Amino acid sequence: MKKPSLRAHRLMSVFLLGCLLFNYPILALFNVGSTAAGVPVLYAYLFIAWGGTIALAAIVIEGGS
């Protein structure tokens, strides 16, 4: 059986970070009635967190060894 590589561990960390970012306690912090640049804060947070998660996954996959 092969040992998991460092890249696999990093991808698992990105996945767990994504689970944390899109789970109830964190989402509840951004569920307010105000807007940021005309966009509801929750929607802006979801878009930024989603893009950040994709960017981190791309960095892990493309970078390194």
C-alpha atoms as a printed R data frame, in Angstrom:
   type eleno elety resid chain resno       x      y      z
1  ATOM     1    CA   MET     A     1   0.000  0.000  0.000
2  ATOM     2    CA   LYS     A     2   1.363  3.422 -1.000
3  ATOM     3    CA   LYS     A     3   1.783  6.172  1.559
4  ATOM     4    CA   PRO     A     4  -0.240  9.296  0.829
5  ATOM     5    CA   SER     A     5   1.889 12.083 -0.604
6  ATOM     6    CA   LEU     A     6   2.276 15.551  0.830
7  ATOM     7    CA   ARG     A     7   0.045 16.840 -1.989
8  ATOM     8    CA   ALA     A     8  -2.750 14.486 -0.889
9  ATOM     9    CA   HIS     A     9  -2.487 15.767  2.679
10 ATOM    10    CA   ARG     A    10  -2.608 19.363  1.472
11 ATOM    11    CA   LEU     A    11  -5.654 18.682 -0.707
12 ATOM    12    CA   MET     A    12  -7.378 17.090  2.276
13 ATOM    13    CA   SER     A    13  -6.576 20.233  4.276
14 ATOM    14    CA   VAL     A    14  -8.108 22.414  1.558
15 ATOM    15    CA   PHE     A    15 -11.207 20.199  1.576
16 ATOM    16    CA   LEU     A    16 -11.550 20.458  5.364
17 ATOM    17    CA   LEU     A    17 -11.062 24.231  5.196
18 ATOM    18    CA   GLY     A    18 -13.848 24.366  2.601
19 ATOM    19    CA   CYS     A    19 -16.104 22.325  4.862
20 ATOM    20    CA   LEU     A    20 -15.408 24.750  7.679
21 ATOM    21    CA   LEU     A    21 -15.969 27.852  5.542
22 ATOM    22    CA   PHE     A    22 -19.323 26.637  4.189
23 ATOM    23    CA   ASN     A    23 -20.754 25.288  7.435
24 ATOM    24    CA   TYR     A    24 -23.333 26.881  9.727
25 ATOM    25    CA   PRO     A    25 -21.311 28.707 12.390
26 ATOM    26    CA   ILE     A    26 -19.226 30.652  9.889
27 ATOM    27    CA   LEU     A    27 -22.110 31.325  7.491
28 ATOM    28    CA   ALA     A    28 -24.185 32.693 10.367
29 ATOM    29    CA   LEU     A    29 -21.542 35.394 10.962
30 ATOM    30    CA   PHE     A    30 -22.143 36.789  7.465
31 ATOM    31    CA   ASN     A    31 -25.942 36.439  7.427
32 ATOM    32    CA   VAL     A    32 -26.647 40.101  8.152
33 ATOM    33    CA   GLY     A    33 -28.962 42.562  6.486
34 ATOM    34    CA   SER     A    34 -26.285 44.914  5.160
35 ATOM    35    CA   THR     A    35 -24.654 45.060  1.751
36 ATOM    36    CA   ALA     A    36 -21.117 45.448  0.459
37 ATOM    37    CA   ALA     A    37 -20.917 47.369 -2.825
38 ATOM    38    CA   GLY     A    38 -24.607 46.674 -3.390
39 ATOM    39    CA   VAL     A    39 -24.249 42.910 -2.868
40 ATOM    40    CA   PRO     A    40 -25.569 41.198  0.263
41 ATOM    41    CA   VAL     A    41 -22.700 40.340  2.609
42 ATOM    42    CA   LEU     A    42 -23.562 36.625  2.664
43 ATOM    43    CA   TYR     A    43 -23.424 36.388 -1.137
44 ATOM    44    CA   ALA     A    44 -20.135 38.285 -1.259
45 ATOM    45    CA   TYR     A    45 -18.667 35.965  1.385
46 ATOM    46    CA   LEU     A    46 -19.822 32.843 -0.462
47 ATOM    47    CA   PHE     A    47 -18.316 34.054 -3.731
48 ATOM    48    CA   ILE     A    48 -14.994 35.049 -2.146
49 ATOM    49    CA   ALA     A    49 -14.701 31.857 -0.060
50 ATOM    50    CA   TRP     A    50 -15.582 29.698 -3.072
51 ATOM    51    CA   GLY     A    51 -13.008 31.434 -5.257
52 ATOM    52    CA   GLY     A    52 -10.392 31.235 -2.525
53 ATOM    53    CA   THR     A    53 -10.967 27.519 -2.057
54 ATOM    54    CA   ILE     A    54 -10.605 26.914 -5.791
55 ATOM    55    CA   ALA     A    55  -7.444 29.049 -5.892
56 ATOM    56    CA   LEU     A    56  -5.919 27.127 -2.962
57 ATOM    57    CA   ALA     A    57  -6.713 23.798 -4.616
58 ATOM    58    CA   ALA     A    58  -5.109 25.009 -7.859
59 ATOM    59    CA   ILE     A    59  -1.988 26.153 -6.007
60 ATOM    60    CA   VAL     A    60  -1.686 22.774 -4.279
61 ATOM    61    CA   ILE     A    61  -2.213 20.813 -7.496
62 ATOM    62    CA   GLU     A    62   0.037 22.927 -9.743
63 ATOM    63    CA   GLY     A    63   2.753 23.873 -7.280
64 ATOM    64    CA   GLY     A    64   5.446 21.864 -5.630
65 ATOM    65    CA   SER     A    65   6.923 18.584 -6.763
